[in-house]
Amino acid sequence: MTALRTAFTGYYGMRNFGDDLFGVLCAMAAQSYWRAQPSVVGPPLQDAPARSTVPRRYPPRWYGSTGVVGKASRWLSFARGLHDCDVLVMGGGSVITARESFRKPMMLSAAGRGVKLAAVGVSIGPFHDERSRASVAEFLQRFSYLSVRDARSHREAQALGVGSITHAGCDLAALLPWLTPREPRPAPAPGAPVRIGIAPCHYREDGDYAAAPPKRRWEEQLIASLARLRSTRPVIVDVFSLNEHERHGDRALARSLVERLRTEGLDAHWQGYARQDPLRTVDALAACDAVVSARLHGAIVSYLHGVPFMIVDYHPKCRDFADDIGLDASLRVTAQDTDNPFGAALPALLAGELAPRVPPHAYAQRAPDVFQRAPWATP
């Protein structure tokens, strides 16, 4: 029997930790649960057991660039992925929106030639008007399978009329304990420094999401809280740049934060995401004793590895995840926080308090179904 040829598409190869993690996990899961022959639309990803549609020698920075070279690279890569596949899967992320791109007409054309369309671990919307919602509903009518990552997206799928093909799943990162299991974190030695991870995000503060807090404000509040914590115990701070994109990335923000922390006498280090190697960054996040993350997957990976965390609620997807796991309101940093939200929360996290209502193992139990519920899944 010929193996199912499955191509996964997303924002892979754009120097973003969360998106590259989706690509790696999709390739692993397709082999495990679909007995498929996977390919990833984009540059090669470290540890992904899949063929890539971009040659290994092609510079990743060209593929992810914003100019003509980048756009042409992504178009050719996508066309190559469609050329030789039975199922095209949108794998992970906020990809089911009304935003137009070259992918949509090419996907519809492929569906007309018999290629099955699917999406796993995705969010739907939100939409600003009924016209946008209707356009997405028409697009999703051509899909064979859809697994969404949050309860709000599942309700949206029902409203769009595609409930019969939709599975209420979870974020693809929940596959980590199944596909790349790690040893439990050892208990810290008495007197050892506490390691705090911070993942800032270069988000817009003038967008439509009213909950997004000013970046400078929450960073200054966190710096003050860490300085107070250092007066009671040794502290090491890892500042993660989880998106290294030249325009949308966090490198400048993260490096600036490191310098400000050092000015306060804190032992701070920059941790950049590089080389399309998301599992290395997973290890670094899992090694922290607590994490404060504006990047969604800094928070999700911490949660899955039992690392206490706070999330900066700058986007609906952050709120959706926090709602799904029952994260305490005091661990969500929002625009409504006039007082320092870290003052009481950080010590409570380090003391093992304020755990999410849904334990990580219970959330992860839902992950295999994301792939096993697909019509072409194998026992």
SULLIN-V135846 format. One record per residue. N is the residue number from 1. RES is the residue in one letter. PHI is phi in whole degrees, 0 to 359 (none if undefined). D_FIRST is the distance of its C-alpha to the first C-alpha in Angstrom with 1 decimal. Layout:
BEGIN
N;RES;PHI;D_FIRST / N;RES;PHI;D_FIRST
END
This chain:
BEGIN
1;M;none;0.0 / 2;T;288;3.8 / 3;A;294;6.4 / 4;L;296;9.1 / 5;R;269;11.9 / 6;T;240;15.0 / 7;A;249;18.6 / 8;F;253;21.5 / 9;T;235;25.0 / 10;G;187;28.3 / 11;Y;267;31.5 / 12;Y;288;29.9 / 13;G;78;31.9 / 14;M;259;35.2 / 15;R;68;36.6 / 16;N;244;36.4 / 17;F;304;35.4 / 18;G;299;34.0 / 19;D;293;31.8 / 20;D;295;30.4 / 21;L;299;29.8 / 22;F;303;27.6 / 23;G;299;25.5 / 24;V;297;25.0 / 25;L;290;24.3 / 26;C;298;21.8 / 27;A;297;19.7 / 28;M;296;20.0 / 29;A;292;19.3 / 30;A;298;16.2 / 31;Q;293;14.7 / 32;S;285;16.3 / 33;Y;255;15.8 / 34;W;244;12.9 / 35;R;50;10.6 / 36;A;263;11.1 / 37;Q;257;12.1 / 38;P;273;15.7 / 39;S;226;18.6 / 40;V;242;22.2 / 41;V;282;24.5 / 42;G;144;27.5 / 43;P;292;28.8 / 44;P;299;27.2 / 45;L;248;27.7 / 46;Q;303;28.7 / 47;D;77;26.2 / 48;A;276;23.4 / 49;P;279;20.1 / 50;A;209;19.3 / 51;R;283;19.9 / 52;S;256;23.2 / 53;T;270;24.3 / 54;V;241;27.8 / 55;P;301;28.6 / 56;R;299;29.8 / 57;R;279;33.1 / 58;Y;285;33.8 / 59;P;297;36.6 / 60;P;303;35.4 / 61;R;294;38.9 / 62;W;290;38.4 / 63;Y;300;35.2 / 64;G;269;36.9 / 65;S;286;40.3 / 66;T;267;42.0 / 67;G;272;43.1 / 68;V;298;41.7 / 69;V;299;39.7 / 70;G;296;37.9 / 71;K;296;37.2 / 72;A;294;35.9 / 73;S;299;33.7 / 74;R;290;32.1 / 75;W;294;31.7 / 76;L;295;30.0 / 77;S;297;27.7 / 78;F;293;26.7 / 79;A;299;26.2 / 80;R;294;23.9 / 81;G;295;21.8 / 82;L;286;21.4 / 83;H;297;20.6 / 84;D;223;16.9 / 85;C;220;15.6 / 86;D;265;13.9 / 87;V;226;16.2 / 88;L;253;19.7 / 89;V;240;21.3 / 90;M;280;25.0 / 91;G;253;25.1 / 92;G;88;28.4 / 93;G;103;32.0 / 94;S;271;34.5 / 95;V;251;32.5 / 96;I;264;32.9 / 97;T;226;36.4 / 98;A;276;38.4 / 99;R;294;38.7 / 100;E;276;37.6 / 101;S;207;35.5 / 102;F;292;33.7 / 103;R;294;30.3 / 104;K;300;30.9 / 105;P;297;31.3 / 106;M;291;28.4 / 107;M;294;26.1 / 108;L;295;27.4 / 109;S;295;26.9 / 110;A;295;23.2 / 111;A;299;22.9 / 112;G;294;24.5 / 113;R;265;21.7 / 114;G;104;19.0 / 115;V;286;18.4 / 116;K;280;18.5 / 117;L;252;21.4 / 118;A;209;22.0 / 119;A;212;24.5 / 120;V;228;24.8 / 121;G;63;27.9 / 122;V;248;30.2 / 123;S;256;33.7 / 124;I;245;34.9 / 125;G;74;38.3 / 126;P;288;41.1 / 127;F;248;42.4 / 128;H;267;46.0 / 129;D;203;46.3 / 130;E;290;44.8 / 131;R;296;43.9 / 132;S;297;41.6 / 133;R;298;40.1 / 134;A;295;39.5 / 135;S;296;37.8 / 136;V;290;35.2 / 137;A;300;34.8 / 138;E;296;33.9 / 139;F;297;31.4 / 140;L;289;29.6 / 141;Q;298;29.4 / 142;R;272;26.5 / 143;F;274;24.5 / 144;S;264;21.7 / 145;Y;203;22.4 / 146;L;214;25.4 / 147;S;237;26.4 / 148;V;261;30.0 / 149;R;259;31.8 / 150;D;211;35.2 / 151;A;295;37.1 / 152;R;297;38.9 / 153;S;294;35.7 / 154;H;294;34.4 / 155;R;296;37.7 / 156;E;295;37.4 / 157;A;298;34.0 / 158;Q;298;35.6 / 159;A;293;38.5 / 160;L;278;36.3 / 161;G;85;34.7 / 162;V;242;31.1 / 163;G;299;31.5 / 164;S;292;28.9 / 165;I;253;26.0 / 166;T;257;27.9 / 167;H;250;27.5 / 168;A;278;30.6 / 169;G;257;29.2 / 170;C;204;30.9 / 171;D;293;31.1 / 172;L;297;28.1 / 173;A;300;30.4 / 174;A;293;30.3 / 175;L;283;27.0 / 176;L;306;29.1 / 177;P;296;30.0 / 178;W;274;26.4 / 179;L;261;24.8 / 180;T;224;27.9 / 181;P;298;30.3 / 182;R;235;33.8 / 183;E;294;36.8 / 184;P;302;39.4 / 185;R;295;42.2 / 186;P;289;45.2 / 187;A;293;48.5 / 188;P;294;50.8 / 189;A;289;53.6 / 190;P;303;57.1 / 191;G;82;58.7 / 192;A;290;55.6 / 193;P;297;55.3 / 194;V;271;53.2 / 195;R;256;50.5 / 196;I;251;50.2 / 197;G;261;47.4 / 198;I;231;48.1 / 199;A;236;45.6 / 200;P;286;47.6 / 201;C;215;46.2 / 202;H;276;47.7 / 203;Y;271;47.6 / 204;R;280;49.9 / 205;E;264;52.9 / 206;D;253;53.8 / 207;G;279;50.7 / 208;D;276;50.4 / 209;Y;271;49.5 / 210;A;291;52.8 / 211;A;285;51.7 / 212;A;297;51.1 / 213;P;276;53.9 / 214;P;300;55.7 / 215;K;301;54.0 / 216;R;299;57.3 / 217;R;294;58.7 / 218;W;290;55.9 / 219;E;294;55.7 / 220;E;295;59.5 / 221;Q;297;59.4 / 222;L;292;56.6 / 223;I;301;58.6 / 224;A;297;61.6 / 225;S;292;59.8 / 226;L;292;58.3 / 227;A;296;61.8 / 228;R;292;63.2 / 229;L;297;60.4 / 230;R;296;61.2 / 231;S;286;64.7 / 232;T;249;63.5 / 233;R;197;60.7 / 234;P;294;59.0 / 235;V;228;56.4 / 236;I;242;53.7 / 237;V;242;52.1 / 238;D;257;48.8 / 239;V;257;48.5 / 240;F;266;44.9 / 241;S;255;44.2 / 242;L;276;40.7 / 243;N;230;40.6 / 244;E;253;41.7 / 245;H;297;41.4 / 246;E;297;44.4 / 247;R;254;45.6 / 248;H;261;44.2 / 249;G;279;44.0 / 250;D;247;46.1 / 251;R;301;47.3 / 252;A;298;50.9 / 253;L;297;51.2 / 254;A;293;49.9 / 255;R;294;52.2 / 256;S;296;55.1 / 257;L;295;54.5 / 258;V;301;54.5 / 259;E;296;57.8 / 260;R;292;59.3 / 261;L;295;58.2 / 262;R;294;59.8 / 263;T;300;62.9 / 264;E;274;63.2 / 265;G;86;62.9 / 266;L;270;59.3 / 267;D;278;57.0 / 268;A;245;54.3 / 269;H;223;51.3 / 270;W;271;49.0 / 271;Q;238;45.2 / 272;G;270;43.4 / 273;Y;270;39.6 / 274;A;208;38.4 / 275;R;62;35.7 / 276;Q;48;32.8 / 277;D;237;32.8 / 278;P;293;32.9 / 279;L;292;32.3 / 280;R;294;35.6 / 281;T;291;37.4 / 282;V;304;35.9 / 283;D;299;37.5 / 284;A;292;40.8 / 285;L;292;40.9 / 286;A;294;40.1 / 287;A;277;43.0 / 288;C;280;45.6 / 289;D;269;47.9 / 290;A;198;47.9 / 291;V;225;46.6 / 292;V;244;48.0 / 293;S;229;45.4 / 294;A;270;45.6 / 295;R;280;42.0 / 296;L;306;39.8 / 297;H;278;37.3 / 298;G;294;40.1 / 299;A;288;41.0 / 300;I;295;37.6 / 301;V;296;36.7 / 302;S;300;40.1 / 303;Y;304;39.7 / 304;L;294;36.4 / 305;H;258;38.0 / 306;G;73;41.1 / 307;V;270;43.4 / 308;P;301;46.1 / 309;F;212;46.1 / 310;M;240;47.8 / 311;I;240;46.3 / 312;V;274;48.1 / 313;D;275;47.4 / 314;Y;260;47.4 / 315;H;209;44.6 / 316;P;306;43.3 / 317;K;294;40.0 / 318;C;291;42.2 / 319;R;297;44.0 / 320;D;299;40.8 / 321;F;294;39.4 / 322;A;300;42.9 / 323;D;295;43.1 / 324;D;297;39.7 / 325;I;261;40.6 / 326;G;69;44.3 / 327;L;287;45.8 / 328;D;301;49.6 / 329;A;301;51.5 / 330;S;289;53.5 / 331;L;259;50.4 / 332;R;248;49.8 / 333;V;270;51.9 / 334;T;230;52.9 / 335;A;295;55.6 / 336;Q;282;57.6 / 337;D;281;58.2 / 338;T;276;61.8 / 339;D;276;62.4 / 340;N;295;60.4 / 341;P;285;57.1 / 342;F;267;56.5 / 343;G;305;59.9 / 344;A;265;59.0 / 345;A;290;55.2 / 346;L;299;54.6 / 347;P;300;56.7 / 348;A;295;55.2 / 349;L;299;51.7 / 350;L;293;52.7 / 351;A;271;54.3 / 352;G;83;51.0 / 353;E;261;52.2 / 354;L;63;50.7 / 355;A;291;47.1 / 356;P;301;44.8 / 357;R;297;44.6 / 358;V;265;40.8 / 359;P;295;40.1 / 360;P;306;37.4 / 361;H;294;35.3 / 362;A;289;35.4 / 363;Y;295;34.3 / 364;A;294;31.4 / 365;Q;301;30.2 / 366;R;279;29.2 / 367;A;294;26.9 / 368;P;302;23.5 / 369;D;298;23.8 / 370;V;305;23.8 / 371;F;262;20.0 / 372;Q;288;19.3 / 373;R;276;20.9 / 374;A;293;18.6 / 375;P;300;16.9 / 376;W;258;13.4 / 377;A;294;14.3 / 378;T;254;12.5 / 379;P;300;14.9
END
